[in-house]
């Protein structure tokens, strides 16, 4: 590693913290590390441009080997963030630490790969490390090669998160890094944003997903060189995985053909994908058509982020029908009640936004009930007459549940108590239509099909008798005094 500072070690038998650093905050941090104080759980080593409470800024005449020694013996520091080049003696001391769970290295030249050699004892003995992050670092060819070796030598089953984003890496080295990452069998999150990932790298990722780690749940490939062929490789592997979150944002080489491939993933009944990010891509209305159609029967995807993707009002309207098909009550019921986020784009129409907010309700079944109540003032029961008396208890039960679901949660624009009046009217009208059509089933021989509709008040009184009778009907399905039994 290209060190920024070089130090003259101080004699161990004469060392005092005030001799290590003249900086008051640095001395305070060293003292807390040495005394093993529980209050120091995060340590930031920076260049001083932005300094927080637990930020250590090395000076040119400081012996940072003592910082590493104290940190190596500390048992409370959980997170280490390094934002400046520092002497290798620091990392030698760090290798003895057994408490750190997160290591973030940012904006550093790692082109010689020396740091990965120095931390070899740490990689082989550490059992608590949960997350590694290298961000905007210079790795080059040698650094990338040594990183691959280091990842392959991690002797830990606790490593669950790896972020390698916006790093400068040697050409052709990314495949080796991906192969090494695949050896981490407990990995759940992988971020490879801005790493010039293209077809070859996506093939390596597909192999890793299919045969390597079996617990990957989140994958971010934001800002790369992914095209349609790359998408095919990824989808072929993701389809059989348990991936929940996928980001392909800012990959402008993906065309409508690639989105057709992605739609196949969304149409799979075994898909576990809940979050798909496609922001700032060239999607347009044609891509929106493909993606919207794929969501017709999808019941898992909650977020489809399409912000800044060239979609017009025509494209957004396609999602409106998927979210709430008003052609019939049955089609409204079969609409998508899972998707609740399209990325908050300014072009999303109000009715689409309302359906999304309904789908985001925390109360089970509320979305479909409120959509039906909003779109229909009366439910036609004629299509259900072939079921005869079986349908009436179902109708009464549905309206009872609808009343509870529509008014669940705090009052707002779409869960207000005013739905109660609407539900009562719809319930009365539905029972009236049923009894008028099939009067003999309820023992009302004097009620023919040509009976005029009464006012809601009078009808409510009459129909309450019918609904009470239905609610209290015996378990053997015997109907009133006609002794009719529904099979």
N, C-alpha and C positions, 0 to 999 in steps of 0.2 A: 504493500500500500504506500502511496506517495504521502509521507507525513508532512504536516504543515509546520510542526514545531519539533525541535530537538532539545533534549534536556540533559542536565548533569545530575545523576542520582545523588541524593543526600544520604549521609551515613545513617544506618538504621538506629544506632544506639544514641544518637543525639537529636532525632527528629521530633519536632513539635509542629503542630498544625499551623501556627503562625509563621513558621519557617517555610512551609510548603507554598503558601499563597498570600499575597498582601491584600487580596480582595475579601471584604467582610462577608459577603454572601457565600463565596466559595468556602471560606472557613466554616461557616455555619453548616453547610451541606456536608463537608468532610467530618465535622464533629458528629452530626446525626448518623452518618454512615458508620463511623467508628463505634458509637454508642449503641448502634442497632436500634434506633428509635422507630417505632411502628408508624409514626406520622409521615415518614418519608417513603411513600409507595411509588412515586414517579420521579425519575431523574432525567433531566434534559441537558445535554451537552451541546452548546451552541456557540456561534461566533459573536454573540452580543448584539446582533441587529434587533432582535426581539427577545427580551428577557423576562421570564416569569419568576414565580416565587421559588421554584425548585430547579432553576436553570443555572448550570455551572458553565462559566465562560473561562477557558484556560488562558493564562497569560504567557508571554514569551519566555519568562524565566521560571515557570512553575514545573515542578516534578510531578507529572500526572500519573506516574507509576503508583503513587500512593492512593490516588483516586481509584485506580483499578484494584489495588490490594484491599482497600476498605470495602469496595463494592463486592469483591469476591467473597468476603466473609459475612456480608450482610444477608439477612434472612427475611427482610420485609419489602425490599424494592421489587415491584411487580412489572414495571414498564420502564424500558430504557430507550430514549430517543437521542440519536447522535446526528447533529447537523453541521459538524465541522470536522476537518481532518485532524487526527490526533495520533500521537506516537503509539507504536505497536506495544510498548510496555504496558499501556493501559489495558489492552485486550488480553494480555497474558494474565493479568490479575483477575479480569472479568471471567476467565475460563473456570475459575473455582466457584463461581456463584451457582446456587441451586434454587433460587427463589424467583428469578425473572421469568415472566410468562410472555412478554411481548418485547421484541427488538425491532426498532424502526431506524433505518439508516438512510439519510436524505442528503442529496446534493453533494456527494463525495466522490472523489476519484478512486476507484477500486480496480484500476486497469491491471495492476500487477498481481492481484489475487492474494496478496500476502495475508490479509485479514482472515481469509478462510482457512489458511494453514495455522495461524496463531490460535484460532478458536477451536481447533480440532478436539482438545479435551472436553470443551464445553459441549460440542456436538455429540460426543459419544457417551457422556455421563449424565447430561441434563435430562430430567424426566418430567419437567413441568412446562417446558416451552410450548406455547399455544399458537403464537403468531410471529411471522417474519415479514418485514416489509422493506423493500429496496425501491426508493423513489427518486427519479431524476439523477441517477448515479452514472458514472462512466465506467463501464465494465470492459469494453473492447473484447478481443478474442481470448486473451489469457485469463482475464477476470471472469468471463462467462464460463470458460472451461473449468476453472477452479470452483466456481459456484456450483456447477453440475456435480463435481466430485463431492463437494461439501453436502449438498442435498442428499446425495446417495448414501452418505455416511452418518446421517442423523439417526441415532439410536434412540428414538422416542416415538411413542404412540400417542403423544399428546398434541402433536403439531396438526392443527386443524385449519389454519388460515395462512395463505401465502399471497403476497402482493408484490409483483414485479412490474412496475408501471413507469413508462416514459424514461427508461434507461437506455443509454447508448451501448449497443452490444455488437460483437463481431458477426460478420455475415455467416449464415449457416449454423450459428451456435445455438439458436433458439430451440431447435429440435432436440439437442442434447439436454438442454435445461428442462424441457417438457418431459422427456423420458425419465429424468431424475425425479421430477415432481411426482410422476406416477408411482414412485416407490413408497410414497407417503400414504399408507392405506387408510388412515383416519382423516384424511383431508376433506373438509366440507366446503371451504370457500377458496376460490382461485381468481385473482385479478391480474390480467395481462393486458392492460390498457396502453395504447400508444407504443407498441413493441414491434411494429411493421410485420404483423402476423398475416400471412397469405395462405395460399393453397397447401404448400408443404407443411407448414406449421399446423394447419387445421387437420391435416391427415394424422399428424403426430398426436394432436389433442383427441381426435376420434379414437385412436388406438388406446390412449391413456384412459379415456372415459369407459371404453368397452372392456379393457382387460386390466387396467391399473387400479386406481382408487375406486372403491365401491360405495363411498359415502359422499361424493361430491354433490352439493345441493345448490351452490351459487357459482356462476361463471360469468366474468365480465371480460369482454373482448372489445371494449369501446375504443374508437379512434385507431383502427388498424386498416389493413389492405384486403379485407375479406370481400370476395366476390361470390357469384352464384355457385361456382364449383365448390368453393370453400363451405358454403351453406349446406350443400348436399352431403359433404363429408361429416359435418357436425350433426346434422339432423339424423343421419343414419345411426349415429352412436347415442345421441340424446334420447331418441325414441324409446329405447329400452332401459333408460336410466331413471333415477329418482330426482333429477334436476328440478328445482323449484324456481330458480331465478336465473335469467339469461339476459345479458346486455350485449346488443350488437349496434348500439348507437354510434353515429358518426363513421359509418362504413358505407361510403357513397358509391362503391362499385357494385353493390347489390341492386339488381334490377327486378322487374316484375316476375321474372322466372325464379329468382331466389325467394321471393315472397310466396310464390306458389308452393315451393318446397317447404317453407315454414308453415304454410297453412295445413299441409299434410300432418305436421306435428301437432297442431292445435286440434285437428279432427280425430286424432287417435283417442279411443275411449280410455286407454290406460295412461294418458298423459298426466303428469304430476306438475306441470309448469303452471305457476301462479303469477309470475311477474315476467313480462317480456318488454324490454326497452329497445325501441327503434327510433329514438329521437335524432333529428338532424340528418335524416337519410332521404334519398330520392324515392319516395314512396308514391306520391301523387294519388289521384283518384282511382287509377287502375289498380294500384297496390291496395288501396283502401277497400275496393270491391272484393278482392281476393281474401283479405284478412277478415272482413266483416262476414263473408259467407262461411268462413271456417269456424266462426264463433256461434253458429246457429244452434248446434247441439253440444257446445263446450260448457262444462259445468265446473271447471277448475280455475281458469284464468281470471284473476282479479284486476290486474293492471296491464294495459297495453299502451305504453307511452309512445305517442306519435307526434309529439310537439315539433314544430318547425320542419315538417316533412313534406311540404308542398301540397297538402290536402285542401281542397276548396269546400265550399258549402255543399256542393253536390256529393263529394266523398263522405262528408260527415253525416249527411242524411241517410246514407246506407246503414250506419250504425243505429240510427233512430228506429228503423223497422226491426232490426235484430233485437234491440233492447225492449221494444214494446210494439208487437204486431197487433194492430187494431182491427184487422179484417174480420175477426171473430173472437168470442170469449175464449174458445179453446186455443186459438193461436196466441192470444195474449198470455194465457196460462203457460204455453210451451215456449215463450220467449226466453231470452237470456236474462237470468236474474242473478248472475254471479259477477260479471264485469262491472267494476265501480270506478275505474280511472282510465282516461284516455290521454293523460299527460297535461291536462289543464290548458289546452291550446285555446287561444282567443276565438278561433273559428267554430268551436263546438256550439251547436244551436241550443237554445234554452230547454227544449223538450228532451233532447239527448242528455243534457246535463242533469235534468231532473231525474231521468231514469237511472243515471249513474249514481246519483245520491241515494235514490231509493234502494238500489242494489247494495249500497254500502251500509244499510241499516244493520244494527247489531241484533235485531230481533228476528228470529227465524220465521220465514214465511210472510213477513210484512210486505216485502217488495211486490210480490205477485198479487196480494190482496188489494193493496192500494192502487196498483195499476189498473186492475179490473174496476174498482170503484170510481176511479177517475174517468175511465173511458165509457162506462156503460151505466145508464140509469135504470135499466131493467134487464134481467137475465131471462131469456126465452127458454121455457121448459119443454116446448113442443118436441125438440129432437130427442128428449129423454122419455117420451111417453111409452115407448116399447118396453121400458123396464117396469112399467106400471107403478105399483105402490112402493117398490123398492127405492125409488128416487127421492121420495118426499123426506124420509129421515136424513138422507144425505144432504139435501138442500138445507134443512133446518140446522143440521150440524155444521155445515159450511158457514152459514151466516153467523152462527154463534162464535165460531173460531175467528171469523173475519172481524167481528166487533172487538175482540180482544187484541188481535194483531194490529189492526189499523190504528188503534189508539195507544199502542204500547210506546213507552219512552216519553221523553219530554215533548210538549206541544211544539210543533213547527208547521211549515207550509204544507207538509204532506202527511202528518200524523196527528191531525187535530181532532177534537171530539165531535166536530160537525159531521164526521162520517157516520156517527151513530144514527142520526136521523135518516140518512141516505140508506143505510143498511136495513133499518126497520121498514122503510117503504119498499125496497127491493124484495125483502123477505115476504111481506104481505102480498105483493103482486104475484110473486112466484107461486105461493101456496094457492092463491085465488085462481090463477090460470090452471093449475093442476086439478083442483077440485071441480072447476067448471068443465074441464075436458073429460074427466073420469069420475063423475059423481057417484056411480054405483059402488066404487071401491071404498068410499068412506061412509056408505049407508045414507047418502043424501039424495034420495030418489026425486025429491021435489026441486032439485037444483039442476036445471038443464043447461045445455051449452049456450042458450041465447039469453041467459040471465044477465042483466046489465050490471056493470061494475059499480059498487057502492063507493061512498066516500071513504077516505083512509081511516077515519075514526070508526065508522060503523063496521067497515071491513076488518079493522084491527080487532074489534071485539069478537066478531064471528070467527076469524081465523085463529085467534088465540086458543079457542076450544080445540081446533084441529091440531095445532102444534103441541098443545098440552097432551092431547090424546096420543100423538106420535111418540113424544118423549117417554110416556108411561106405558107404551105398548108392551105386551108380554114377550118373553124370549122365544116362544114357539112361533112367532110371526102370525098369530091368528088376528084377523082384521075385523073389528067391530062385531055387529050381530049377523054379518053375512057368512061368518065362518070360512072366509077365503084364506087359503094358505099359500104364500108365495114361496115357490121352490127355490 
